[in-house]
Amino acid sequence: MNGSQNRPIAFLDLAAQQKRLEPALRQRLETVLAHCRFVMGPEVLELEQRLAQWCGAWECVGVSSGTDALQIVMMGEQIGRGDAVFLPAFTYTATAEVPLVLGATPVFVDVDPNTFQIDPEHLRSRIRAVREAGKLKPRAIVGVDLFGQPAPWADLRAIAQEEDLFLLADCAQSFGAKLNGAPLGREATATTLSFFPSKPLGGYGDGGAILTDDPERAALYRSLRTHGEGTTRYEVLRTGMNGRLDTLQAAVLLAKLDDFARELTRREEIACQYDAGLKDVVQVPARVPDSQSAWAIYSVLLKNSAEREQMQARLKEQGVPSAIYYPLPLHKQPAYRDHHDGTALPVSEDLAQRILALPIHPELTDEEVARVIAAVRG
């Protein structure tokens, strides 16, 4: 066995990506260091314009993180105490955290066992149950494009319209994905993005953005991200927050955006190689119809938690990393379980016991992909 076959594979190789993009990154960062406009510098506006153009959205507002993007949108809708926000139980904590920070209540919805996306029929039943209970006012639905694939947006739009609910897209893991041939970003009234370093388009720190086709909401988001200011810095129209995107992060993202399409193509190639090499030994990811994933995460399903534990140990021995997204569904988390009404969410609980993520990033070589496949196959 040669040296390259012994060398551990990186689950996420930001160092290799940085080396490949170093000239563009240095040029962008040095420009910011020269003009010294570190807060709301020209790169922020340039990034907003390019992100909007990529998705076909009318407006883009750069903010300090994906979590802050969610909070700013919900603040804009005045979601708070007594309101119910419906969201999938199988996703990252930020989606449920924000409603609670604002005084609202997250209502957890189960997910599809194949695509891991929110289950529209269970969503309908959850909305109906909340209305019948009469303790909370249904206000919003958060659809999460989990792992890089689209949520069932046609169904979610129909439900939101029927129930008169605000529809928010959490696109933290899926910027670059497509549905029906069009980039994600206009499926809901507002779409939030995250540029955490591990995302398909990631910065070198926290960062996020909000997409919308509503100019009035975009203006409101810009005010809320900057302490609620009005037309001048010291005119305060509303209670806001400090949620601005740093200029240095915008510069990094602009350098990465130039190569982003190629990286998405490479992620798709790796996913297809995994599919072909693993479909007879594990359950590989189902594809959402008429879509193209951004492949933020490639997760397979094992038979049970014991088999997953054995698999992880075998992979580690062979220098192949893995991760579990997510070991607990949100309604089982200590911070959230007291807010859950006790409704059974069996799919989310089952997935948490069986799911396992494999490395998928554009720096993986075909040789490394083959090593991952061989290790999984045993």
C-alpha positions as CSV (number, residue, x, y, z in Angstrom):
1,M,0.0,0.0,0.0
2,N,1.5,3.3,-1.0
3,G,1.7,6.6,1.0
4,S,-1.4,8.1,-0.6
5,Q,-3.5,5.1,0.4
6,N,-2.3,5.4,4.0
7,R,-2.9,9.1,4.3
8,P,-6.1,10.0,6.1
9,I,-8.8,11.6,3.9
10,A,-10.2,15.0,4.9
11,F,-13.9,15.2,5.7
12,L,-13.7,18.8,4.6
13,D,-10.4,20.1,3.0
14,L,-10.5,23.9,3.2
15,A,-6.7,24.0,3.2
16,A,-6.5,22.3,-0.3
17,Q,-9.3,24.6,-1.6
18,Q,-7.5,27.6,-0.2
19,K,-4.2,26.6,-1.9
20,R,-6.0,26.2,-5.3
21,L,-7.8,29.5,-5.0
22,E,-4.9,31.4,-3.3
23,P,-4.2,34.0,-6.0
24,A,-7.9,35.1,-6.3
25,L,-8.3,35.1,-2.5
26,R,-5.2,37.2,-1.9
27,Q,-6.2,39.7,-4.5
28,R,-9.7,40.1,-3.0
29,L,-8.4,40.4,0.6
30,E,-5.6,42.8,-0.3
31,T,-8.1,45.1,-1.9
32,V,-10.1,45.2,1.3
33,L,-7.0,45.8,3.3
34,A,-6.1,48.7,1.0
35,H,-9.5,50.5,1.2
36,C,-10.1,49.6,4.9
37,R,-13.9,49.6,4.6
38,F,-14.2,46.6,6.8
39,V,-17.9,47.0,7.6
40,M,-20.4,47.3,4.7
41,G,-17.6,47.8,2.2
42,P,-18.1,47.7,-1.6
43,E,-17.6,43.9,-1.7
44,V,-20.7,43.4,0.3
45,L,-22.9,45.1,-2.3
46,E,-21.0,43.3,-5.1
47,L,-21.7,40.0,-3.4
48,E,-25.3,40.8,-2.9
49,Q,-25.8,41.6,-6.5
50,R,-24.0,38.4,-7.7
51,L,-26.0,36.2,-5.3
52,A,-29.3,37.7,-6.5
53,Q,-28.2,37.3,-10.1
54,W,-27.2,33.6,-9.5
55,C,-30.7,32.8,-8.0
56,G,-32.7,35.1,-10.2
57,A,-34.0,37.0,-7.1
58,W,-34.7,40.7,-7.2
59,E,-33.1,41.5,-3.8
60,C,-30.3,40.1,-1.7
61,V,-29.3,41.4,1.8
62,G,-26.0,40.2,3.2
63,V,-26.0,39.4,6.9
64,S,-23.7,38.1,9.7
65,S,-24.8,34.4,9.7
66,G,-27.5,32.0,8.5
67,T,-29.0,32.1,12.0
68,D,-29.2,35.9,11.9
69,A,-30.8,35.7,8.5
70,L,-33.6,33.5,9.9
71,Q,-34.0,35.9,12.9
72,I,-34.1,39.0,10.8
73,V,-36.8,37.5,8.5
74,M,-38.9,36.5,11.5
75,M,-38.4,39.8,13.2
76,G,-39.6,41.4,10.0
77,E,-42.9,39.4,10.2
78,Q,-43.2,40.3,13.9
79,I,-43.3,36.7,14.9
80,G,-43.2,36.3,18.7
81,R,-45.0,35.2,21.8
82,G,-48.1,33.1,21.2
83,D,-47.1,32.3,17.6
84,A,-46.4,28.8,16.1
85,V,-43.6,28.3,13.6
86,F,-43.8,24.9,11.8
87,L,-40.4,23.3,10.9
88,P,-38.9,19.9,10.3
89,A,-37.7,17.9,13.4
90,F,-34.7,16.6,11.5
91,T,-32.4,19.5,10.8
92,Y,-29.9,21.8,12.5
93,T,-30.6,23.6,15.7
94,A,-30.7,27.1,14.3
95,T,-34.0,26.5,12.6
96,A,-35.8,25.9,15.9
97,E,-33.6,28.2,18.0
98,V,-34.7,31.4,16.3
99,P,-38.4,31.2,17.0
100,L,-37.7,30.5,20.7
101,V,-35.3,33.5,20.9
102,L,-38.2,35.7,19.6
103,G,-40.7,34.2,22.1
104,A,-42.5,32.0,19.5
105,T,-42.9,28.2,19.7
106,P,-41.4,25.8,17.2
107,V,-43.8,23.1,16.2
108,F,-41.9,20.0,15.0
109,V,-42.9,18.2,11.9
110,D,-41.8,14.7,10.7
111,V,-39.9,14.2,7.5
112,D,-40.0,11.9,4.4
113,P,-38.0,8.7,5.1
114,N,-36.4,8.7,1.7
115,T,-35.5,12.4,1.0
116,F,-35.3,13.5,4.6
117,Q,-37.3,16.6,3.6
118,I,-40.4,17.9,5.6
119,D,-43.5,15.7,5.1
120,P,-46.3,17.9,3.7
121,E,-49.1,15.6,5.0
122,H,-47.7,15.6,8.5
123,L,-47.4,19.3,8.2
124,R,-51.1,19.6,7.4
125,S,-52.0,17.5,10.4
126,R,-49.7,19.6,12.7
127,I,-51.3,22.8,11.6
128,R,-54.8,21.4,12.1
129,A,-53.9,20.1,15.6
130,V,-52.4,23.5,16.7
131,R,-55.5,25.3,15.4
132,E,-57.8,22.9,17.3
133,A,-55.8,23.2,20.5
134,G,-56.2,27.0,20.4
135,K,-53.2,27.8,22.5
136,L,-50.9,29.1,19.7
137,K,-51.5,31.1,16.5
138,P,-50.1,29.4,13.4
139,R,-47.9,32.1,11.7
140,A,-45.1,30.6,9.6
141,I,-43.7,27.5,7.9
142,V,-39.9,27.0,7.5
143,G,-39.0,24.7,4.7
144,V,-35.4,23.4,5.0
145,D,-33.5,22.2,1.9
146,L,-31.8,19.5,3.9
147,F,-28.3,18.3,2.9
148,G,-28.5,20.3,-0.4
149,Q,-31.7,18.9,-1.9
150,P,-34.9,21.0,-2.3
151,A,-37.8,20.7,0.1
152,P,-41.3,19.9,-1.4
153,W,-41.8,23.6,-2.4
154,A,-45.0,23.2,-4.5
155,D,-46.7,21.5,-1.6
156,L,-45.4,24.0,1.0
157,R,-46.5,27.0,-1.1
158,A,-50.0,25.4,-1.4
159,I,-50.3,24.8,2.3
160,A,-49.0,28.3,3.2
161,Q,-51.6,29.8,0.9
162,E,-54.4,27.7,2.1
163,E,-53.5,28.3,5.8
164,D,-52.5,32.0,5.3
165,L,-49.0,31.4,6.7
166,F,-45.7,33.1,6.0
167,L,-43.4,30.8,4.1
168,L,-39.6,31.0,4.7
169,A,-36.9,28.9,2.9
170,D,-33.9,27.8,5.0
171,C,-31.4,27.3,2.1
172,A,-28.4,27.1,4.5
173,Q,-27.2,23.8,3.0
174,S,-28.4,24.1,-0.5
175,F,-27.1,27.3,-2.3
176,G,-26.3,26.1,-5.8
177,A,-29.0,23.5,-6.0
178,K,-31.7,23.5,-8.6
179,L,-35.4,22.6,-8.9
180,N,-37.1,22.2,-12.2
181,G,-34.0,23.6,-13.9
182,A,-33.9,26.8,-11.9
183,P,-31.6,27.7,-9.0
184,L,-33.1,27.6,-5.5
185,G,-33.7,31.0,-4.0
186,R,-37.2,32.1,-5.0
187,E,-39.3,29.3,-3.6
188,A,-40.6,31.3,-0.6
189,T,-41.3,34.9,0.3
190,A,-37.9,35.0,1.8
191,T,-34.9,32.6,1.5
192,T,-32.0,32.5,4.0
193,L,-28.5,31.5,3.1
194,S,-25.5,30.4,5.3
195,F,-21.8,30.8,4.4
196,F,-20.4,28.9,7.4
197,P,-17.1,27.4,6.2
198,S,-18.5,23.9,5.7
199,K,-21.3,25.0,3.4
200,P,-20.9,24.4,-0.4
201,L,-20.2,28.2,-0.7
202,G,-18.4,28.9,2.6
203,G,-16.5,31.8,4.0
204,Y,-13.7,32.0,6.5
205,G,-16.0,32.7,9.4
206,D,-19.7,33.3,9.8
207,G,-21.8,34.9,7.1
208,G,-25.3,34.7,5.6
209,A,-27.7,36.4,3.3
210,I,-31.5,36.9,2.6
211,L,-33.1,36.6,-0.8
212,T,-36.5,38.1,-1.6
213,D,-38.5,39.5,-4.5
214,D,-40.2,42.0,-2.2
215,P,-38.4,45.4,-2.2
216,E,-40.2,46.5,0.9
217,R,-39.2,43.5,2.9
218,A,-35.6,43.9,1.6
219,A,-35.5,47.5,2.9
220,L,-36.9,46.3,6.2
221,Y,-34.2,43.5,6.4
222,R,-31.5,46.1,5.7
223,S,-32.8,48.3,8.5
224,L,-33.0,45.4,10.9
225,R,-29.5,44.1,10.2
226,T,-28.2,47.6,11.2
227,H,-29.8,48.3,14.6
228,G,-33.1,49.3,13.0
229,E,-31.7,52.5,11.4
230,G,-33.6,54.6,9.0
231,T,-32.3,56.9,6.2
232,T,-29.4,58.0,8.4
233,R,-27.1,56.2,10.8
234,Y,-28.6,57.9,13.9
235,E,-32.2,57.6,13.0
236,V,-33.6,54.5,14.7
237,L,-36.9,53.4,13.4
238,R,-37.3,50.1,15.1
239,T,-35.6,47.6,17.4
240,G,-33.0,45.8,15.2
241,M,-29.7,44.0,15.7
242,N,-26.1,44.1,14.6
243,G,-26.4,41.6,11.8
244,R,-24.1,43.0,9.1
245,L,-21.9,40.9,6.8
246,D,-18.2,41.6,7.2
247,T,-16.4,43.0,4.1
248,L,-13.6,40.5,4.4
249,Q,-16.1,37.6,4.4
250,A,-17.7,39.1,1.3
251,A,-14.3,39.2,-0.4
252,V,-13.6,35.6,0.4
253,L,-17.1,34.6,-1.0
254,L,-16.6,36.5,-4.2
255,A,-13.3,34.7,-4.8
256,K,-14.9,31.4,-4.2
257,L,-18.0,32.2,-6.3
258,D,-15.9,32.5,-9.4
259,D,-15.2,28.8,-9.2
260,F,-18.4,27.7,-7.6
261,A,-20.1,26.2,-10.7
262,R,-17.1,23.9,-11.2
263,E,-17.2,22.8,-7.6
264,L,-20.9,21.9,-7.8
265,T,-20.1,19.8,-10.9
266,R,-17.4,17.9,-8.9
267,R,-19.7,17.3,-6.0
268,E,-22.3,15.8,-8.3
269,E,-19.6,13.6,-9.9
270,I,-18.6,12.3,-6.4
271,A,-22.2,11.7,-5.4
272,C,-22.8,9.6,-8.5
273,Q,-19.6,7.6,-7.9
274,Y,-20.8,6.9,-4.4
275,D,-24.2,5.9,-5.7
276,A,-22.7,3.4,-8.1
277,G,-20.3,1.9,-5.7
278,L,-22.5,1.7,-2.6
279,K,-26.1,1.2,-3.6
280,D,-25.9,-2.6,-3.1
281,V,-24.5,-2.4,0.5
282,V,-26.2,0.7,2.1
283,Q,-29.2,2.9,1.3
284,V,-27.9,5.7,-0.8
285,P,-29.6,9.1,-0.9
286,A,-32.9,9.3,-2.8
287,R,-33.1,12.1,-5.3
288,V,-35.9,14.8,-5.1
289,P,-37.5,14.6,-8.6
290,D,-36.6,17.2,-11.1
291,S,-33.8,18.6,-9.0
292,Q,-30.0,18.9,-8.7
293,S,-28.5,18.8,-5.3
294,A,-25.7,21.1,-4.0
295,W,-24.4,18.0,-2.1
296,A,-23.5,19.8,1.1
297,I,-23.8,16.4,2.8
298,Y,-23.9,12.9,1.4
299,S,-25.6,10.6,3.9
300,V,-26.3,6.9,3.7
301,L,-28.6,4.8,5.9
302,L,-27.5,1.8,7.8
303,K,-29.8,-0.9,9.3
304,N,-29.5,0.4,12.9
305,S,-27.2,2.3,15.3
306,A,-25.1,-0.8,16.1
307,E,-24.3,-1.3,12.4
308,R,-23.5,2.4,12.1
309,E,-21.1,2.2,15.1
310,Q,-19.3,-0.7,13.5
311,M,-19.1,1.1,10.2
312,Q,-17.6,4.2,11.7
313,A,-15.0,2.2,13.5
314,R,-14.0,0.4,10.3
315,L,-13.8,3.6,8.3
316,K,-11.7,5.3,11.0
317,E,-9.2,2.4,10.9
318,Q,-8.8,3.0,7.2
319,G,-8.3,6.7,7.4
320,V,-11.8,7.5,6.2
321,P,-13.8,10.1,8.3
322,S,-17.5,10.1,8.8
323,A,-20.1,12.2,10.7
324,I,-23.6,11.9,12.0
325,Y,-26.1,14.6,10.9
326,Y,-28.1,14.5,13.2
327,P,-27.6,12.2,16.3
328,L,-30.8,13.6,17.8
329,P,-33.9,15.0,16.2
330,L,-34.8,18.5,17.5
331,H,-37.8,17.5,19.6
332,K,-35.4,15.2,21.6
333,Q,-32.8,17.9,22.3
334,P,-32.7,19.1,25.9
335,A,-33.2,22.7,24.9
336,Y,-36.4,22.0,22.9
337,R,-38.1,18.9,24.3
338,D,-40.1,20.9,26.9
339,H,-41.5,22.9,24.0
340,H,-42.7,19.8,22.2
341,D,-46.3,18.7,22.6
342,G,-45.4,15.0,22.6
343,T,-46.5,14.2,19.1
344,A,-44.7,11.1,17.8
345,L,-42.2,11.8,15.1
346,P,-41.0,8.2,14.3
347,V,-39.2,8.9,11.0
348,S,-37.0,11.6,12.4
349,E,-36.1,9.4,15.4
350,D,-35.3,6.4,13.2
351,L,-33.1,8.5,10.8
352,A,-31.1,9.7,13.8
353,Q,-30.2,6.1,14.7
354,R,-29.2,5.1,11.2
355,I,-27.8,8.0,9.2
356,L,-24.1,8.4,8.4
357,A,-22.4,11.1,6.3
358,L,-19.4,10.4,4.0
359,P,-16.8,12.9,2.8
360,I,-18.0,15.0,-0.1
361,H,-16.1,18.1,-1.2
362,P,-14.6,19.3,-4.5
363,E,-11.0,18.6,-3.4
364,L,-11.6,14.8,-3.2
365,T,-9.7,12.9,-5.8
366,D,-11.1,9.9,-7.7
367,E,-8.6,7.7,-5.8
368,E,-9.9,9.0,-2.5
369,V,-13.5,8.4,-3.5
370,A,-12.5,4.9,-4.4
371,R,-10.9,4.4,-1.0
372,V,-14.1,5.6,0.7
373,I,-16.2,3.2,-1.4
374,A,-13.9,0.3,-0.6
375,A,-13.9,1.1,3.1
376,V,-17.7,1.2,3.3
377,R,-17.9,-2.0,1.3
378,G,-15.5,-3.7,3.8
